[in-house]
Amino acid sequence: MADCMSTGARRSFSAVKEDTWGVVPTTPTLQEIGVRAGGAPVQEKPLIQSQSIRSDRQMPSARTGNKNINVPFVMEVRYGEQDEFWEALFGDTFTQVTDSSVGVDFDAAGTITRTVGDWTNSFKVGDSIKVTGSGLNDGIYTIITLTATVLTISTQETLQTEATQTIDVTKTELENGTNVFSFTFEEFYGDLNDANKYTTWSGARPNTLGLASTIDDHIVSTWEFIGKSGGVPAAASVGTVTPQTTNESMIHYDGKIFIEDGEQVDLTALTVNFDNSVANEFVLGSDEAGCQQIGAFKVSGTFDALFNDFQFQEWQTSEQELQMRVNMADPDGNQYVLHIDAFKLGTVSRNIEENRITEGIPFEAYISPTTGKTARLFRFLGA
C-alpha cells in the first residue's frame, strides 16, 4: 500500500534573492532554510459569488478574484541564516567598518582611549562594537559617549586596565533604509505521491516579522512575505539547493536585554514586531499584481515582566523616551544585537495570581533624535 500522505519531515524550504521583482533568477542557487512546523505558502483567491437573481432561487455562478501570494514561515534564529531576510525587512544591507588603532589604553572606569586617529570617523553613540587584538579586553561593547579620542562603554559592561594596545574595533551594522529586495521561495515535498514535488513562489517581500524570546524556548522569528505569483506544481527544482546551516539556534539565556543602559533582569517574555505594510496593487485586465507598495517601517512590541517595582509605570506616566538593546547569542559566540533606538510605553496592565504578579507592557518605537534611526541590527562572528 502506498504512503497515505506527505509528511513535514520530508519537506524542504529554500529561497534565493531576485534580481528583478517577480522573476525567478536564471539557474539560481537557492539556500535551504530551517523552518519549524506551521503554515505553508498559499495563493489566496477570494470566491466571488454572482449577485444575479434567478426565479428558481439558484445561484447562477461563482468566480475567483485576484491572486495574493502569502508566504508564512517560522524559524529559530541561527547566525547567518536570515541575514538577507533582515536586509529586505530593514531596506538596507549590512555594512562593516573596521578601525585599526595603535597605542590604545583601556581603563577599568569604562573608557578606551587612543592617541592617534579619531573614533568619530567610524563610530557613533549607541553603536555596538567588537574589540579584538587586546591582551585582556577582547569582546563586544556598546558606546554610550564618544569623542575623537575617548570611547566610553555601557555601565553594564566592564573593562580591565591595560595600556598601549594595538587593536581592531569593528562593527557590522544594518540600519533601516529605503532599498527594496524580493525573493523566490521553493518548496520540495520528498514523499509526495506525485511526480510534481516542487512549488515555486516569486516576487516575495517581507511584510511582517514577529521576533519572540520566551522562557524555555529558542528565540523565534515568525515571518510573513507577500508575493506576486506561484504555486504551480513542477517535477524539477528551478535551480540547485545549498543545505541549511548547522549553526546552533539562539536561546534566551545566552543573551541579555538592556533598557536605558540598565539590565532588565525580570522579563519573562519579549516580542518585537516589525511591519512594512506590503500590499499588492492590481489593474483591470489581470488577476496578477502589477506592482507592490511598501509602507513605513513600523516597530512595536510587548514586554512581559515580573512585578517588583513601579519602574515601567513611572516610565509610562512620564512618557519617557527609552532605548533598548537585545543581545542574542549562540554557544559559539556568534551574536546579533538589536537596537530599538527610541520608544515609549503604552498602558501597563497587571495580572494578579496567588504566587506572583506579572505585568504586560506594550511599546511603540519611532525615529531616534540621537541616531536618526528607529532600529538597527549588529552582527558579530564568534572567535
N, C-alpha and C positions, 0 to 999 in steps of 0.2 A: 504494500500500500504506500502511495506517495505521501510525503510530508503534507500535513493538512494546512499549514500556514507558515508564513515567513516570520522570522524572529529578529528582535533588535540586536541580538548578539552577533548576527551575520550582516549587519548593516554598517556601511561606512559613509562618511560625510566629508566632502572636500571643497576647497574654494581656491579661486585664482582671481587676482585683481585684473580688471578690464582696462584696455587702452581707450576704448570708445564705449559710452554708456549703452548697455543692452546688446553688445556684440561679443559673442564668445571669442576669446583670442584664438588665433590660428595655432594648432598643435601645442596647446598650453601644458605647463607643468603645474598640476594642482597640488595643494598642500592638504593632506588629511588632517582633520581637527578632531580632538577628543570631545565628544558631547555626552551628556547624561541622557537618561530616558526622558521622554517628553514629546512635545509636538513635532510635526514634520512640515515641510513646505507645502503650501496649498494654493491652488488657483481659485480665488473667490469670484464667482459669477452669480449675482443675485437673480433669483427667479422673478420674472415679470409676467404677471397674470393679465390676460386680456380683460378689459373692462366692458367689452361689448355684451349687450343683453340679448339672450335668446328666449323665445317663447316657451321652450321646453325646459327651461331652468338649468341647462347645461352650460359649463364653461367652454368657450369656443377654442382657446389655445393658450399656450404658455411659451415664453421665450426666456433667454438668459441675457443679462446685461453685460457691462464692461468687465474686462479682466483686471483683477487686482491680485498681484502675487505677494503672498505673505510668507516670509522665511523666518520662523522662530526656532531658537535652539538655546540650550543651557550648557555652559561649560564651567569646569573648575579652572581657576586662574593658575596657569603654569607659565613660567618665564618664557617669553619669546613667541608663544603660540598665538596670541591675539593682537600682536603689535599693529598689523595692518588694519585690523578692525578698529582699534583705538584711534589710529590716524584718520580713518574715514569718519569716525564719530566726532572727533575734535575738529576736523577740517584742516589738518596740517600734518607735517612729518616730524619724526624725532630728529633733533639736531644735537650733535655732540660738540662740546667745547673743552679743550684741554689747555691748562695753563701750567707750564713747566717753570718752576721757581727755584732759585738758589738762595742760600743764606737765610732760610726761613726759621723763625723762632716760634715755638709753641709754649703757651703759658697755661698753667692749671686754672687760672681765672677764666679761661674760655676764649682766649684770643690766639689768632695766628697772624704773625707779623712778618712782613717782607721788607727788605731794604732796597731791592731793585724791582722795577716793574709796577704795575697798577692793577689791583684786584678788580676795580670797577670796569676795566676793559672787557672782562669776561663774565662777571657775575653781578647779581643784584640781590637786594634784600628779599628774603623769602625763598631763595634757591636752596635745593638740596644738592650737596656736592659729595664727591668721594675723594679722599686723600690716599695716595699710595706713595711708597718710597721712603717714608719716615722710619725712625727706629722704634717709636712707641705709639704713634698716633694714627696709623692707618685705619680708615673707617669712613662711615657715611655721616654727614653732619648737615645741619640747617643753619643758614645765615640769618641772624636777626639784626645786625648792624654791619655797616660796610663803609670803609674809607679806602683811599688809594693804597694804603699800606697796612691797615689793620682790619682783619676779618673776625667778627665775633659770632660765636655759635650759640645755639639754643641753650637755655639754662638746664634743660633736661639731658644734655649731652656733656661728656667730660673729656678733658684733655690732660695729658701728663706733660710736665715741663721738660723741654729739651730744646737745644739751640743748634743753629747753623745746619739745618737740614736741606737737602735737595729733594724736592717732591714734585709730583704731578697732582694737580687738582682738576677734577673732571666733572662735568655734568652732561647728561643726555636727557634733553627736555622736549616734551610735546606740549605746545600751547594750543588753546582753542583759536581757530582761524576761519578762513572763508573758502578754502580749497574743497573740491568735491571729488570723491572717489567711488567707484562701484565695483561689484564683484559678480562672478558667475559661481554658483554652487552646484555641486553634483552629488546625487545620492546613488549608492550601489546596494542592492539587496541580493546578497550572495546565495540565499537559499530559496529564492522566488521560483515558483513553478511556472516559469515563463522564459522564453528566450530573451525578452527585453527586461534587463535587470537594472538599467540606468535611467535616471531622470535628471534633467538639467534645468536650472533656473537662472536667468540672466537679468542684468540691469538692476541688481540689488544694492540698495544703500541703507546704512544703519539709521533706523528711525528712533528706537529706544534701547536703552541698556539699564538694567537694574543690577547694581553691584551690592552683594549682601555678605555680611560676616556675622555668623551666629555661633553660639556655643556648640561644641562637639560636631562641627561640620567644616568642610573646606570653604574657602572664600569662593563664591559662586557668581558668575555673570550670566544674566538672562537677557539674550539679545532678541530683537525683532528687526528684520530687514524688510523693506518694501521693494519689490522688483517689478520689472517690465513684462516679462514673458517667461514661459517654460511649462514643464510638466508633461511633455510628450515622451513616452517611453522609448528607449533605444536599446539596441543589442550591444553597443560598444561605448566605451568612455570617449569623451571629447579630447582627451589627452593622456598624459601619464600622471601617476599619483605618487607623491612622496609620502612615506609613512609618517604618522604623527609623532611629535616629540615625546621623549621619555623623561623629560624633566618632572620633578616631584610637584604635586599640587600644593598650593599655598594654603595654610590653615591659620585660624585666628590667633593662636598663641605664639606664632613665630614673628608676629609684628606688633606694632603699637599704634595707638591713636592719641593724638595730641590736639587739644583745643586751647587757643590763647597761650601757646608755649608752655602749657602745663599738662602733664599726662592725665587723661581722664580714665581712671582705672576701673570705674564701676559700671561701664556699659555692658549690657547683656546682648545687644544686637545693634547693628548699624546697617542701614540701607541707603545707598546713594543712587538716585535716579537721574539719568540723562535723557533728554528729549530733543530731537531735531525737527519734529513736525513734518516729516517727509510725506508728500502727497502726490499721487499720480494725477496728471492732467490729460483730459480727453477732448477730442474734437469730433464733430459729426463725420460719419463715413468710416470709422474704425472702432473696433472694440478693444484695441490695444492702446496703452498710454503713449502719447506723443512726446511727453517730457515729464520731468519730476520737479516739483518745487520743494525747497528746503527752507524751513523757518529759522527762528532764533535758536541759539544753543542754550537750552534751559537745564539748570541743575537744581535738584531739590533732594529731600530725603527725610529720614526719621532716625532719631536715637531712641533706644530702649535702655533704661538705666535703673539701677537700684537707688531708692530714695534714701539719702543720708544727710542732705542739707538742701538749702534753697537756692543753690547756685544757678541752676537752669531757670528757675522762676525769676531770680533777680536779673539775669541777662535778658530774659524776655520782657520784663516790665520796663527796663531802661532802654529797650531797643538797641542794645549794644551790638556793634559790628564785630563779628567774630571771624577767626581764621581756624582752619583745621588742616591737619595732615595725617594721612593714613599710611603707615608703613606696612607693606605686605612682603613677606619673605618666605624662602624655602630653605630646606636643610643645607643646601649647597651655598648659601649666602647670596643667591640672586635676589634682587629686591625691586619692587615698584614702590614709589612714594607718590601718593595722590594728594595734591594740594587743592583745597577749596579756599580761595583767597579772600572771599568776603561773603558772609551770610548772616542772616538774623533768624531768631527762633519764633515759632508760632505758639499756639496755645499749649501749655503744659498740662497734661492730664495724668491723674494718678489712679492706679488700681490697687485697692486695699485687699490684702489677703491676711489670713491668720498669722503666717510666719514671715511675711515680708510685705513691703510696699514698693511698687515699681512705678516708673514714670515713662510716658511716651511723649516725645518732643519732636514735632516736625520742624524742618528748616527750609529756607529758600535762599539760594545763592544769587549773586549779581556781580557786576564788574568791580574789581578792586581799585580803589583810588591809588593804591601803592604800586601794584604790579601791572595794572591795566588789563587784567585777565580775570575771568570767572573761575577757571580751573586749569590746572597744569598737572602733567604726569611725568615723573622722572623714572628712569630705569637704570639699574646698576648690575653689571655682571659680577658674579661671585669670584673670589680669588681662584 
